[in-house]
Amino acid sequence: MVGGQIAVVQRRTLAVLSVAQITSGVGVAVGFAFSSLVVARLSGSVSISGLAGTASVLGAALLALPTARAAGRSGRRTGLALAYGCALLGCLITVVAISVRSWPLMLAGLVLFGGASAGSLASRYSATDLSPPGHSARHLSWVVWTSTIGSVAGPNLAEPADHLGRSLGLAPDTGPFALSLLAFAIALAVIVIGLRPDPLLLARSVAPASAPAATVPAARARGTLRTAWQALRRAPAAVRALVAIAVSHTAMVSVMSMTPVHLDHGGSPNWVIGIVLSLHIAGMYVLSPLIGWLADRIGRVPVLRIGMGLLLAAAVLAGTAGPHGVTQVSAGLALLGAGWSCGLIAGSAMLSEAVPLEHRPAVQGLSDLLMNVCGATGAVAAGVIVGALSYGVLGTVVAVMVTITGAWLTLRRT
C-alpha cells in the first residue's frame, strides 16, 4: 500500500475515532454526572456515594491492560470493541441495579462502566498508528479534542434523559444510564463497522523490512505486563513520557477534586463552582490541537516542560487563593487543565514513538493503568491533605511534585 492510500486510511481512521469519542463521551459524562447522586439515594449515605466515582476509575484501570492485550493480538478494533462492550454491559447492570434498588450491584456495574474511559484513552493511541513522522501528536490531539463535545453536552442531557425514561415507563433514575447505554452501543457499532482496515494491523503489515527487530520475542509481545516492563527497560524516553503522563494526571485530579470543597467552604453557590469546573474542562481540551501542533513543531520534551510549568503556576495560583478567591481559583484551574493537556498529548506521542510497533499496545496499556491508579491515589491523598491540613498545603505538595518532575525531564533530556 502506497503512502497516498495510507493517508486516506488515516483520515478515515481519525474520523471514525472522533465519532466514537463524541458518542462515548456523552455516555461517560451523563453517567458520571448522575452516578454519585443515584448511589446516595440508593444507599442513604453520602460517604458511600463517593464510591461511585472510585468504581468508574477503578474499572478504567482494570480494563486498560485487557484492552491493550486484545489490541496487541487482534488489532485496535478488537481492543476498543472490548472496552465499549464492557461499558455497555455495565450500563445494563446499572439499570437493573437501580430498578431493584441495590447500590452494591450498581457499583459493580460502574466498574464495567469504566470501560468507556479505557476505550477513550486507548483511542488516542489508535490515532497514531498510521501517522506520518512528525504528525502523531497533532493526530492524537484531534481525537482528544473531540472529547470536549461529549464532556460538555453530556451533563446537560442527564435530567432530560431521566424525564424521558420515566415517560417510557423506566424506573426513576434509570433514564441517564439508558442514554449512556445507547451512546456506548453507537460507539461500539461505529468502531466495529468503521475501523476497517484496522490501523495497527495495517501499520504492522506495511512496516519496512529494515525496521529494528523486536527485542522481546514476538510470542511474548502480546500485550502482557511483562512485555511492557521489558520494553520500557530498553526505552528511556518511554519511561520519561510515562512518568510525565502519570504526574500530570495526578496533579490535575488532586487539585481539581478538592476545588469544589474549597469553594464551598467560602460559600460559593453550586452554579459558581460549575463555571469554575467548566473553565477547567475547557483548559483540558479546547487547546488540544494547538498543543499537538506545538509538540510536533518544537518537540515532545519542551512541551512536557511547558506542561509542568503550567501545572506549577496552577498549583501556586489555586493554592494561594482563599475560599472566596473565585477568580484566582478559576485562573488556576484553567492553567491546570492546559498543563494536563500538555502532559497527556506530548507524553502519549513520545511514549508511542519510543517503543517498537509490536510492543506499543502493551506499553500504552500500562501507561493508562498507571495513569488511572495515580489519579485515584491522588484524589484520595488530596482529601486526606485538605482534611488534615489545608487546600494551600495541597497546592504546595503539587507544586513541589511538578517542579521535581520538570527538573528531572530537563536533566534526563537526550
C-alpha positions as CSV (number, residue, x, y, z in Angstrom):
1,M,0.0,0.0,0.0
2,V,1.5,3.4,-1.1
3,G,1.7,6.5,1.1
4,G,-1.3,8.1,-0.5
5,Q,-3.5,5.2,0.3
6,I,-2.3,5.1,3.8
7,A,-3.1,8.8,4.2
8,V,-6.6,8.1,3.0
9,V,-7.0,5.3,5.6
10,Q,-5.6,7.5,8.3
11,R,-8.1,10.3,7.6
12,R,-10.9,7.7,7.7
13,T,-9.5,6.3,11.0
14,L,-9.4,9.8,12.6
15,A,-13.0,10.4,11.5
16,V,-14.2,7.1,12.9
17,L,-12.3,7.6,16.2
18,S,-13.7,11.1,16.5
19,V,-17.3,10.0,16.1
20,A,-16.8,7.2,18.6
21,Q,-15.2,9.7,21.0
22,I,-18.1,12.1,20.8
23,T,-20.8,9.5,21.4
24,S,-18.9,7.6,24.1
25,G,-18.1,11.0,25.7
26,V,-21.8,11.7,26.0
27,G,-22.3,8.4,27.7
28,V,-19.4,8.8,30.2
29,A,-20.4,12.4,31.1
30,V,-24.1,11.5,31.6
31,G,-23.4,8.5,33.8
32,F,-20.6,10.1,35.7
33,A,-22.6,13.3,36.5
34,F,-25.6,11.2,37.8
35,S,-23.9,8.2,39.4
36,S,-22.9,9.7,42.8
37,L,-26.4,11.1,43.3
38,V,-28.1,7.8,42.5
39,V,-25.8,5.8,44.8
40,A,-26.5,8.3,47.6
41,R,-30.3,7.8,47.0
42,L,-30.0,4.0,47.0
43,S,-27.6,3.7,50.0
44,G,-28.8,6.7,52.0
45,S,-25.2,7.6,52.7
46,V,-23.2,10.5,51.3
47,S,-20.0,8.6,52.2
48,I,-20.9,5.6,50.1
49,S,-21.9,7.9,47.2
50,G,-18.2,8.8,46.8
51,L,-17.5,5.2,45.8
52,A,-19.4,5.8,42.5
53,G,-16.5,7.8,41.0
54,T,-14.0,5.4,42.5
55,A,-15.7,2.4,40.9
56,S,-15.6,4.0,37.5
57,V,-11.9,5.0,37.8
58,L,-11.1,1.5,39.1
59,G,-12.9,0.0,36.1
60,A,-10.9,2.1,33.7
61,A,-7.7,1.0,35.3
62,L,-8.6,-2.7,35.5
63,L,-9.7,-2.7,31.8
64,A,-6.6,-0.9,30.5
65,L,-4.4,-3.9,30.2
66,P,-7.1,-6.3,28.7
67,T,-7.9,-3.6,26.1
68,A,-4.2,-3.3,25.3
69,R,-3.8,-7.1,25.2
70,A,-6.7,-7.5,22.8
71,A,-5.3,-4.8,20.6
72,G,-1.9,-6.4,20.6
73,R,-3.3,-9.7,19.5
74,S,-6.1,-8.8,17.1
75,G,-5.9,-5.0,16.4
76,R,-7.3,-1.8,17.7
77,R,-10.8,-2.6,16.6
78,T,-10.9,-5.6,18.9
79,G,-9.4,-3.8,21.8
80,L,-11.8,-0.8,21.5
81,A,-14.8,-3.1,21.0
82,L,-13.9,-4.9,24.2
83,A,-13.7,-1.7,26.2
84,Y,-17.0,-0.3,24.8
85,G,-18.7,-3.7,25.1
86,C,-17.8,-3.8,28.8
87,A,-19.2,-0.3,29.3
88,L,-22.4,-1.3,27.6
89,L,-22.8,-4.3,29.8
90,G,-22.0,-2.1,32.8
91,C,-24.8,0.3,31.9
92,L,-27.2,-2.6,31.6
93,I,-26.2,-3.9,35.1
94,T,-26.6,-0.3,36.4
95,V,-30.1,0.0,35.1
96,V,-31.1,-3.3,36.6
97,A,-29.4,-2.3,39.9
98,I,-31.4,0.9,40.1
99,S,-34.6,-1.0,39.3
100,V,-34.1,-3.4,42.2
101,R,-32.7,-0.7,44.5
102,S,-29.3,-2.3,45.0
103,W,-26.3,0.0,45.4
104,P,-23.7,-2.8,45.6
105,L,-24.9,-4.1,42.3
106,M,-24.8,-0.6,40.9
107,L,-21.2,-0.2,42.0
108,A,-20.3,-3.4,40.2
109,G,-22.0,-2.0,37.1
110,L,-20.0,1.2,37.4
111,V,-16.7,-0.8,37.4
112,L,-17.6,-2.1,33.9
113,F,-18.9,1.4,33.0
114,G,-15.2,2.4,33.4
115,G,-14.5,0.5,30.2
116,A,-15.7,3.6,28.3
117,S,-12.9,5.6,29.8
118,A,-10.4,2.9,29.0
119,G,-11.7,2.9,25.4
120,S,-11.5,6.7,25.2
121,L,-7.8,6.6,26.4
122,A,-6.9,3.8,24.0
123,S,-8.5,5.7,21.1
124,R,-5.9,8.5,21.3
125,Y,-3.2,5.9,20.7
126,S,-5.1,4.3,17.8
127,A,-4.8,7.7,16.1
128,T,-1.0,7.4,15.9
129,D,-0.6,4.0,14.3
130,L,-0.6,5.4,10.8
131,S,0.6,8.9,11.5
132,P,3.5,10.0,9.2
133,P,6.7,11.1,11.0
134,G,6.2,14.4,12.8
135,H,2.4,14.3,12.9
136,S,1.5,11.8,15.6
137,A,1.0,14.5,18.3
138,R,-1.5,16.5,16.3
139,H,-3.4,13.5,15.2
140,L,-3.6,12.3,18.8
141,S,-4.6,15.7,19.9
142,W,-7.5,15.9,17.5
143,V,-9.1,12.7,19.0
144,V,-8.5,14.2,22.5
145,W,-10.2,17.4,21.4
146,T,-13.4,15.7,20.2
147,S,-13.9,14.5,23.8
148,T,-14.8,18.1,24.6
149,I,-18.2,17.8,22.7
150,G,-19.4,14.8,24.8
151,S,-17.9,16.1,28.0
152,V,-19.8,19.4,27.7
153,A,-23.1,18.1,26.3
154,G,-23.4,15.0,28.5
155,P,-24.2,16.5,31.9
156,N,-26.8,18.7,30.3
157,L,-28.6,15.7,29.0
158,A,-28.9,13.8,32.3
159,E,-32.1,15.4,33.5
160,P,-34.0,15.3,30.1
161,A,-32.9,11.6,29.8
162,D,-34.4,11.0,33.3
163,H,-37.7,12.6,32.3
164,L,-37.8,10.7,29.1
165,G,-37.1,7.4,30.8
166,R,-39.9,8.0,33.3
167,S,-42.3,8.7,30.4
168,L,-41.3,5.5,28.8
169,G,-42.1,3.5,31.9
170,L,-38.5,3.0,33.2
171,A,-37.7,3.1,36.9
172,P,-36.8,6.6,38.3
173,D,-33.1,7.5,37.8
174,T,-32.5,4.9,35.1
175,G,-33.0,7.2,32.2
176,P,-29.5,8.7,32.2
177,F,-27.9,5.3,32.2
178,A,-30.2,4.1,29.5
179,L,-28.9,7.1,27.4
180,S,-25.4,6.0,28.3
181,L,-26.1,2.5,27.1
182,L,-27.4,3.9,23.8
183,A,-24.3,6.1,23.4
184,F,-21.9,3.2,24.1
185,A,-23.9,0.9,21.7
186,I,-23.4,3.6,18.9
187,A,-19.7,3.9,19.7
188,L,-19.3,0.2,19.6
189,A,-21.1,0.0,16.2
190,V,-19.0,2.8,14.8
191,I,-15.8,1.1,15.8
192,V,-16.7,-2.4,14.7
193,I,-18.1,-1.2,11.3
194,G,-16.0,1.8,10.6
195,L,-12.5,1.0,11.8
196,R,-11.6,-1.0,8.7
197,P,-8.8,-1.6,7.8
198,D,-7.5,-1.8,11.3
199,P,-4.8,0.9,11.8
200,L,-2.5,-1.2,14.0
201,L,-2.7,-4.3,11.8
202,L,-2.1,-2.2,8.7
203,A,0.8,-0.4,10.3
204,R,2.4,-3.7,11.0
205,S,1.8,-5.0,7.5
206,V,3.5,-2.0,5.9
207,A,6.3,-1.7,8.4
208,P,9.6,-1.6,6.5
209,A,11.6,-4.8,6.5
210,S,14.6,-2.9,7.7
211,A,12.8,-1.8,10.9
212,P,14.7,-2.8,14.1
213,A,13.9,-6.3,15.2
214,A,11.8,-6.7,18.3
215,T,13.9,-7.0,21.4
216,V,11.3,-9.3,23.0
217,P,10.3,-12.5,21.2
218,A,7.1,-12.0,19.2
219,A,5.3,-14.8,21.0
220,R,5.6,-12.7,24.2
221,A,4.8,-9.4,22.6
222,R,1.1,-9.7,23.0
223,G,0.1,-7.1,25.5
224,T,1.3,-8.7,28.6
225,L,2.5,-6.7,31.6
226,R,5.9,-8.4,31.4
227,T,6.3,-7.3,27.8
228,A,5.5,-3.7,28.8
229,W,8.1,-3.6,31.5
230,Q,10.8,-5.2,29.3
231,A,10.1,-2.7,26.5
232,L,10.3,0.2,29.0
233,R,13.7,-1.0,30.2
234,R,15.0,-0.6,26.7
235,A,13.4,2.8,26.1
236,P,14.4,5.6,28.5
237,A,12.3,8.1,26.5
238,A,9.2,6.0,27.1
239,V,9.9,6.0,30.8
240,R,10.2,9.8,30.8
241,A,6.9,10.0,28.9
242,L,5.1,7.6,31.2
243,V,6.3,9.5,34.3
244,A,5.2,12.8,32.8
245,I,1.7,11.5,32.0
246,A,1.3,10.0,35.5
247,V,2.5,13.1,37.3
248,S,0.3,15.4,35.1
249,H,-2.8,13.3,35.8
250,T,-2.1,13.1,39.5
251,A,-1.6,16.8,39.8
252,M,-4.7,17.6,37.8
253,V,-7.0,15.1,39.6
254,S,-5.8,16.0,43.1
255,V,-6.3,19.8,42.8
256,M,-9.5,19.5,40.7
257,S,-11.2,17.1,43.1
258,M,-10.8,19.3,46.1
259,T,-11.5,22.6,44.5
260,P,-15.3,22.3,44.9
261,V,-14.8,21.6,48.6
262,H,-12.5,24.6,49.0
263,L,-15.0,27.0,47.2
264,D,-17.9,25.5,49.1
265,H,-16.2,26.4,52.4
266,G,-16.2,30.0,51.1
267,G,-19.9,29.9,50.5
268,S,-19.8,29.8,46.7
269,P,-23.1,28.6,45.2
270,N,-23.2,25.4,43.0
271,W,-23.5,27.4,39.8
272,V,-20.3,29.3,40.5
273,I,-18.5,26.0,41.2
274,G,-19.9,24.6,38.0
275,I,-18.5,27.6,36.0
276,V,-15.1,27.1,37.6
277,L,-15.1,23.4,36.6
278,S,-16.3,24.2,33.1
279,L,-13.3,26.5,32.7
280,H,-11.1,23.7,33.9
281,I,-12.6,21.3,31.3
282,A,-12.1,23.9,28.6
283,G,-8.4,24.2,29.6
284,M,-8.1,20.4,29.4
285,Y,-9.5,20.0,25.8
286,V,-10.0,23.2,23.9
287,L,-6.3,23.9,23.2
288,S,-5.5,20.2,22.4
289,P,-5.0,20.8,18.6
290,L,-2.6,23.7,19.3
291,I,-0.7,21.7,21.9
292,G,-0.4,18.8,19.4
293,W,0.9,21.0,16.7
294,L,3.4,22.6,19.1
295,A,4.6,19.1,20.3
296,D,5.2,18.2,16.6
297,R,6.9,21.5,15.9
298,I,9.3,22.0,18.9
299,G,9.5,18.5,20.3
300,R,7.8,16.4,23.0
301,V,10.2,17.2,25.9
302,P,9.9,21.0,25.6
303,V,6.1,20.7,25.6
304,L,6.3,18.4,28.6
305,R,8.4,21.0,30.4
306,I,5.8,23.7,29.4
307,G,3.1,21.5,30.9
308,M,5.0,21.1,34.2
309,G,5.4,24.9,34.3
310,L,1.7,25.4,33.7
311,L,0.9,22.9,36.5
312,L,3.3,24.7,38.8
313,A,1.6,28.1,38.0
314,A,-1.8,26.4,38.6
315,A,-0.8,25.0,41.9
316,V,0.5,28.3,43.1
317,L,-2.5,30.3,41.9
318,A,-5.1,27.9,43.3
319,G,-3.2,27.0,46.4
320,T,-2.7,30.7,47.5
321,A,-6.3,31.6,46.8
322,G,-8.7,31.9,49.7
323,P,-12.1,30.2,49.8
324,H,-13.6,33.5,48.4
325,G,-11.0,33.9,45.6
326,V,-13.1,32.5,42.9
327,T,-11.4,34.5,40.1
328,Q,-7.9,33.3,41.2
329,V,-9.1,29.7,41.6
330,S,-10.7,29.8,38.1
331,A,-7.5,31.0,36.5
332,G,-5.6,28.3,38.4
333,L,-8.0,25.6,37.3
334,A,-7.8,26.7,33.6
335,L,-4.0,26.5,33.7
336,L,-4.3,23.1,35.5
337,G,-6.3,21.8,32.5
338,A,-3.8,23.2,30.0
339,G,-0.9,21.7,31.8
340,W,-2.6,18.3,31.9
341,S,-3.2,18.5,28.2
342,C,0.5,19.2,27.5
343,G,1.4,16.2,29.6
344,L,-1.1,13.9,28.1
345,I,-0.6,14.8,24.4
346,A,3.2,15.2,24.3
347,G,3.7,12.3,26.7
348,S,1.4,10.0,24.7
349,A,3.1,10.8,21.4
350,M,6.6,10.4,22.9
351,L,5.6,7.1,24.5
352,S,4.3,5.7,21.2
353,E,7.3,6.7,19.3
354,A,9.8,5.4,21.8
355,V,8.9,1.7,21.6
356,P,8.7,-0.8,18.7
357,L,5.4,-1.0,16.9
358,E,4.9,-4.6,18.1
359,H,5.1,-3.6,21.8
360,R,3.2,-0.4,21.7
361,P,-0.2,-1.7,22.8
362,A,1.4,-3.3,25.9
363,V,3.3,-0.2,26.9
364,Q,0.3,2.1,26.2
365,G,-2.0,-0.1,28.3
366,L,0.5,0.0,31.2
367,S,0.5,3.8,30.8
368,D,-3.2,4.0,31.1
369,L,-3.3,1.7,34.0
370,L,-0.7,3.7,35.9
371,M,-2.5,7.0,34.9
372,N,-5.8,5.9,36.4
373,V,-4.2,4.4,39.5
374,C,-2.2,7.6,40.1
375,G,-5.3,9.7,39.5
376,A,-7.3,7.7,42.1
377,T,-4.5,7.8,44.6
378,G,-4.1,11.5,44.1
379,A,-7.7,12.1,44.8
380,V,-7.6,10.1,48.0
381,A,-4.4,11.7,49.1
382,A,-5.7,15.2,48.3
383,G,-8.8,14.6,50.5
384,V,-6.5,13.5,53.4
385,I,-4.2,16.5,53.0
386,V,-7.1,19.0,52.8
387,G,-8.9,17.4,55.6
388,A,-5.9,17.2,57.9
389,L,-4.2,20.4,56.8
390,S,-5.5,22.8,54.1
391,Y,-6.1,23.4,50.4
392,G,-3.0,25.6,50.4
393,V,-0.8,22.7,51.6
394,L,-2.2,20.6,48.8
395,G,-1.1,23.3,46.3
396,T,2.4,23.2,47.8
397,V,2.7,19.5,47.6
398,V,1.6,19.5,43.9
399,A,3.9,22.4,43.2
400,V,6.9,20.5,44.6
401,M,5.9,17.4,42.7
402,V,5.7,19.0,39.3
403,T,8.8,21.1,39.9
404,I,10.9,18.0,40.6
405,T,9.4,16.3,37.5
406,G,10.2,19.3,35.3
407,A,13.8,19.4,36.6
408,W,14.2,15.7,36.0
409,L,12.9,15.9,32.5
410,T,15.4,18.7,31.8
411,L,18.3,16.8,33.3
412,R,17.4,13.5,31.6
413,R,16.9,15.0,28.1
414,T,18.8,13.2,25.5
